């Protein structure tokens, strides 16, 4: 690939990452504009756009997933009641939710609880796959929550560690 094509591709990647970060930075403002029991699906879509996924809930409610991975450190689940009004907003990448992930749990259930992950890596020789979600604890300490599953798509184990790909952990220097 010619150098000019590589430069254009790199520039496009950087611009896309910056757009994602800018969008995530606006989330608190957008969230503050939504009111439980008042805001509608149109209000949610107007502020957040099309959801990554729509999950059907018992009783006719629906949950819209707004994923901020891989660049962000949050995933939102916005639930609309059967009446079409906002019932609740949750940021799901929390230690409390991570503690609910247990060995033997199907990965489909993990995906439903935490939203789309930041990264998935398959290790063929071990027969394992690691799935990462980026989060912050507290807001200034970038972390990764990792779920390891086997070929049967069931959780083997989980662990939390520092997000070494985060800007804060990249180091500096010349």
C-alpha positions in Angstrom: 0.0 0.0 0.0 1.4 3.4 -0.9 2.5 5.8 1.9 -0.2 8.3 1.0 -3.0 5.6 1.4 -1.5 4.6 4.8 -1.5 8.2 5.9 -5.1 8.7 4.8 -6.2 5.5 6.5 -4.4 6.5 9.7 -5.9 10.0 9.6 -9.4 8.5 9.1 -8.9 6.2 12.1 -7.8 9.1 14.3 -10.7 11.2 13.3 -13.2 8.4 13.9 -11.7 7.9 17.4 -11.9 11.6 18.2 -15.5 11.7 17.1 -16.3 8.8 19.4 -14.6 10.5 22.3 -16.4 13.7 21.6 -19.8 11.9 21.4 -19.1 10.2 24.7 -18.1 13.5 26.3 -21.5 14.9 25.5 -23.3 12.0 27.2 -23.8 13.7 30.6 -25.5 16.7 28.9 -27.7 14.3 26.8 -28.7 12.3 29.8 -29.6 15.4 31.8 -32.1 16.3 29.1 -34.0 13.0 29.5 -36.8 12.7 32.2 -38.1 9.4 33.5 -41.9 9.1 32.8 -41.8 12.0 30.3 -39.1 11.4 27.7 -40.1 9.2 24.7 -38.2 6.9 22.3 -38.0 9.8 19.9 -36.3 11.9 22.6 -33.8 9.2 23.3 -33.0 8.6 19.6 -32.8 12.4 19.1 -30.0 12.7 21.7 -28.2 9.3 21.3 -29.0 8.2 17.7 -29.8 4.6 16.8 -29.0 2.1 19.5 -26.3 -0.6 19.1 -29.0 -3.2 20.1 -32.6 -3.2 21.2 -33.4 -5.8 23.9 -37.0 -6.9 24.5 -38.0 -6.9 28.2 -40.9 -8.7 29.9 -44.2 -6.8 29.9 -43.5 -4.9 26.6 -40.6 -2.7 27.8 -37.5 -2.4 25.6 -33.9 -1.6 26.5 -31.7 0.4 24.1 -28.0 -0.3 24.3 -25.7 2.6 23.7 -22.2 1.3 23.5 -19.2 3.6 24.0 -16.6 0.8 23.5 -13.8 0.5 22.3 -12.7 4.1 22.9 -15.0 5.0 25.8 -15.3 3.5 29.3 -19.1 3.3 29.7 -22.0 1.4 28.1 -25.6 2.7 28.7 -28.8 0.7 28.8 -31.8 3.0 28.4 -35.1 1.3 29.2 -38.4 2.5 27.7 -41.6 1.2 29.4 -44.4 -0.5 27.6 -46.0 3.0 27.4 -43.0 4.2 25.4 -41.8 6.5 28.2 -38.3 6.5 29.7 -38.2 4.1 32.6 -34.5 4.2 33.5 -30.9 4.8 32.4 -28.1 2.6 33.6 -24.3 2.7 33.0 -23.6 -1.0 33.2 -19.8 -1.2 33.3 -19.7 -1.2 37.1 -18.0 -3.4 39.8 -21.5 -4.5 40.9 -22.4 -5.8 37.5 -18.9 -7.4 37.1 -19.5 -9.3 40.3 -22.6 -10.9 38.8 -20.6 -12.6 36.1 -20.0 -16.2 37.3 -18.3 -19.3 35.9 -20.7 -21.3 33.8 -22.7 -18.3 32.7 -23.5 -18.2 29.0 -21.6 -15.4 27.1 -24.9 -14.4 25.6 -26.1 -13.4 29.1 -22.8 -11.5 29.7 -23.2 -9.6 26.5 -26.8 -8.7 27.5 -25.6 -7.5 30.9 -22.6 -5.5 29.8 -23.2 -4.5 26.2 -20.8 -4.8 23.3 -17.2 -5.3 24.4 -14.1 -3.3 23.5 -12.1 -6.2 22.3 -12.2 -10.0 21.8 -9.0 -12.2 21.5 -9.1 -15.9 20.7 -6.3 -18.2 21.9 -6.5 -21.3 19.8 -3.9 -23.4 21.6 -5.6 -22.8 25.0 -9.1 -23.1 23.5 -10.1 -19.9 25.2 -11.3 -16.5 24.2 -10.8 -13.3 26.3 -13.4 -10.6 26.0 -12.5 -7.1 27.4 -14.7 -4.1 28.5 -13.0 -0.8 29.2 -14.1 1.1 32.3 -12.8 3.5 34.9 -12.5 3.2 38.7 -12.8 5.9 39.9 -13.3 8.0 36.8 -9.6 8.7 36.4 -8.2 5.1 36.7 -8.6 3.2 33.4 -9.3 -0.5 33.8 -10.2 -3.6 31.8 -12.7 -6.2 32.9 -12.0 -9.5 31.2 -14.2 -12.5 30.8 -12.5 -15.7 29.7 -14.7 -18.3 28.0 -14.2 -21.7 26.5 -15.4 -23.1 23.1 -18.8 -23.9 24.7 -19.4 -20.1 25.1 -19.5 -20.4 28.9 -17.6 -18.2 31.3 -14.5 -19.9 32.8 -13.2 -17.0 34.9 -13.0 -13.2 35.1 -10.4 -10.7 36.1 -9.8 -7.0 36.3 -6.6 -5.2 35.5 -5.1 -1.9 34.4 -6.0 -0.8 30.9 -2.5 -0.6 29.5 -3.8 0.8 26.2 -5.3 3.8 27.9 -3.7 7.1 27.2 -2.9 7.6 30.8 -0.8 4.4 30.9 1.0 4.8 27.6 3.8 6.9 29.1 5.5 9.8 27.5 9.0 10.6 26.8 10.8 11.4 23.7 
